[in-house]
Amino acid sequence: MKRFVVVASILGLGALAACRGGGTKSKRTGSAAPVEVVTGPQLPDAGHGPGPSADEIEPNDSDEVASPLALGGTARGKIEPENDADFYKLEVDKPGVLSVMLTGVEGMDLTLELVDSAGTLVGKSDRGGARVKEGIPNAGVTAGTYMLIVRQAPKKKAKPARARKGAKAQPATVDMTPAPVYELSTQLVLPGPGNEREPDDDRGTANDLIVADNAIGYLGWAGDKDVWKLSVETLSEKNALDIQVSPIEGVALELEVSDAIGQLLATRKAPRGAPLVVRGLLPVVAPGAPPFHYVTIKGSASNPETSYTLHAAAHVIGTDEEIEPNDLVDKPGQMPADRTVVHATWTPGDVDCFAIAVGDAPRTVDVTVDVPAELDLEVELLVDGKPVASSNKGKKGVVEKVSAPVAPGQQAVIRVRNPDSAATAEAKYDVSVQETTGTGDNAP
């Protein structure tokens, strides 16, 4: 028989939300200018709560024989044998946000599942590896019965070693090492100002985000994504948005910004463990559409221990300032015909495209990119979508130049990107354009 413990407490954080019914399906699956980081809610480690504790009661490998776990309590158990699964029945008496933490153990890769009374998988934590803590930090729950399931992640089958010719077969060995003890803790936490409220994975359940305020959220379990509803009603055509997401250890962040009718405005992917930043995003409100943007945050992995801080700020667009979105060659930022310089900013995962005004005479276009010491940038010149010139000297802080003839009526676009996909530095750079007419006899 395995031993079992339980602990409970009620704190302020997180969100009121409803769990979903239906068949068993995963709600979530599967972790510059400085970004302002606001300390997120602190969730106690498993085993340190003040509530009741007890050992698991075997057998508890199904819903019917699940060990009872008091809300706010801690359970101690073992996965023994390897294909064992431990079920715990949790009774929730009011709506709120449920935090569940499972300690990592030596020599065993554990997983944690939260299932509602309809059999729907609300969340699953599977971060991978022995001694790695699993958790679901802020699952929205209603009053009812929930099931917590602890099991070992499936092991990859090792290829059998090829026996040497004439070698004697070795007798099978039995591992007599006792199974390690894990601790599973639960807490019901109450909403706090600026904290994410789960579920929030679509527009209908999105949390409000106010310009100039900080919001705190978690990519708390496998496949978790958070949607935030940002009001742009008070912004004018002279304003641009800066959106920042603080880094999460071990997670490569991904961000999408779309307008109220679902049109995608900007995307960004940052390297693992790096902040995610979009500078100079011009708000777009379609005629008759509500004045909102939706910000979706996803990640390559989950992290139930570290929250992120989301911050959106507005600023007045400066002279010759780069305006996002301009990541695509077929949707570049337009350089005014009377301007020859753009003051741009590169952030992790960014690509910047600038369209030069179409001319009615043959010309040669010369492009210079003043690269700051923090960056190594590559510059390309494309004519009617086809690359005709490029430059990348492969060193940080080195000026890059390209030149090419452009025929009358052709569209020239400058594309600037960082060849290092793992680059994390944010810095400003300038793009300068000079045109010489009457020299385009060999234009493509």
ZIFEN-V125334 format. One record per residue. NEAR is the number of other C-alpha atoms within 12 Angstrom. Layout:
# ZIFEN-V125334
NEAR ; NEAR
This chain:
# ZIFEN-V125334
14 ; 26 ; 26 ; 33 ; 37 ; 38 ; 34 ; 33 ; 28 ; 26 ; 25 ; 26 ; 35 ; 42 ; 37 ; 31 ; 30 ; 25 ; 36 ; 27 ; 19 ; 16 ; 15 ; 18 ; 21 ; 26 ; 36 ; 34 ; 30 ; 31 ; 38 ; 25 ; 24 ; 19 ; 28 ; 26 ; 23 ; 23 ; 19 ; 29 ; 31 ; 24 ; 35 ; 32 ; 27 ; 36 ; 35 ; 27 ; 32 ; 23 ; 25 ; 26 ; 30 ; 26 ; 30 ; 36 ; 25 ; 26 ; 23 ; 33 ; 28 ; 20 ; 25 ; 15 ; 18 ; 25 ; 37 ; 33 ; 42 ; 37 ; 42 ; 36 ; 39 ; 43 ; 47 ; 38 ; 43 ; 41 ; 37 ; 26 ; 19 ; 22 ; 17 ; 25 ; 32 ; 45 ; 37 ; 48 ; 35 ; 39 ; 28 ; 30 ; 18 ; 21 ; 26 ; 34 ; 40 ; 51 ; 50 ; 54 ; 49 ; 45 ; 39 ; 34 ; 28 ; 20 ; 22 ; 31 ; 31 ; 44 ; 41 ; 46 ; 43 ; 48 ; 38 ; 37 ; 27 ; 20 ; 24 ; 25 ; 31 ; 44 ; 48 ; 45 ; 49 ; 38 ; 36 ; 30 ; 21 ; 22 ; 20 ; 28 ; 37 ; 47 ; 48 ; 51 ; 50 ; 51 ; 53 ; 42 ; 41 ; 29 ; 23 ; 22 ; 29 ; 40 ; 40 ; 48 ; 42 ; 49 ; 37 ; 35 ; 28 ; 17 ; 16 ; 8 ; 6 ; 7 ; 7 ; 6 ; 8 ; 10 ; 11 ; 9 ; 7 ; 7 ; 8 ; 8 ; 11 ; 9 ; 6 ; 6 ; 7 ; 7 ; 9 ; 8 ; 11 ; 16 ; 21 ; 26 ; 29 ; 42 ; 41 ; 54 ; 49 ; 52 ; 46 ; 44 ; 37 ; 30 ; 27 ; 23 ; 22 ; 29 ; 37 ; 45 ; 41 ; 49 ; 39 ; 38 ; 30 ; 22 ; 25 ; 17 ; 25 ; 29 ; 36 ; 32 ; 34 ; 29 ; 29 ; 22 ; 24 ; 31 ; 41 ; 40 ; 53 ; 52 ; 52 ; 50 ; 49 ; 37 ; 30 ; 41 ; 39 ; 44 ; 35 ; 45 ; 35 ; 38 ; 30 ; 32 ; 21 ; 20 ; 26 ; 18 ; 19 ; 20 ; 26 ; 30 ; 38 ; 33 ; 47 ; 43 ; 46 ; 40 ; 38 ; 37 ; 25 ; 24 ; 35 ; 33 ; 41 ; 39 ; 36 ; 33 ; 38 ; 31 ; 31 ; 29 ; 20 ; 22 ; 20 ; 23 ; 31 ; 40 ; 33 ; 39 ; 35 ; 40 ; 29 ; 27 ; 29 ; 34 ; 43 ; 47 ; 47 ; 48 ; 44 ; 35 ; 41 ; 35 ; 41 ; 36 ; 27 ; 17 ; 10 ; 10 ; 16 ; 19 ; 23 ; 32 ; 42 ; 43 ; 44 ; 40 ; 50 ; 41 ; 41 ; 30 ; 33 ; 44 ; 41 ; 44 ; 36 ; 33 ; 36 ; 42 ; 34 ; 48 ; 36 ; 39 ; 33 ; 31 ; 24 ; 19 ; 25 ; 15 ; 16 ; 24 ; 32 ; 37 ; 40 ; 39 ; 35 ; 36 ; 33 ; 26 ; 30 ; 23 ; 23 ; 29 ; 33 ; 32 ; 31 ; 19 ; 16 ; 14 ; 20 ; 27 ; 26 ; 34 ; 28 ; 39 ; 42 ; 44 ; 43 ; 42 ; 35 ; 40 ; 39 ; 45 ; 37 ; 45 ; 40 ; 40 ; 29 ; 24 ; 24 ; 15 ; 21 ; 25 ; 31 ; 31 ; 40 ; 30 ; 39 ; 33 ; 42 ; 31 ; 35 ; 25 ; 17 ; 24 ; 37 ; 34 ; 46 ; 37 ; 41 ; 39 ; 39 ; 34 ; 34 ; 23 ; 23 ; 21 ; 23 ; 24 ; 28 ; 28 ; 29 ; 27 ; 21 ; 18 ; 20 ; 23 ; 21 ; 23 ; 27 ; 34 ; 30 ; 32 ; 33 ; 35 ; 33 ; 39 ; 27 ; 25 ; 19 ; 27 ; 33 ; 44 ; 44 ; 50 ; 42 ; 46 ; 37 ; 34 ; 24 ; 22 ; 22 ; 21 ; 29 ; 31 ; 32 ; 33 ; 30 ; 26 ; 33 ; 30 ; 42 ; 30 ; 33 ; 24 ; 29 ; 20 ; 21 ; 19 ; 18 ; 24 ; 16 ; 14 ; 25 ; 24
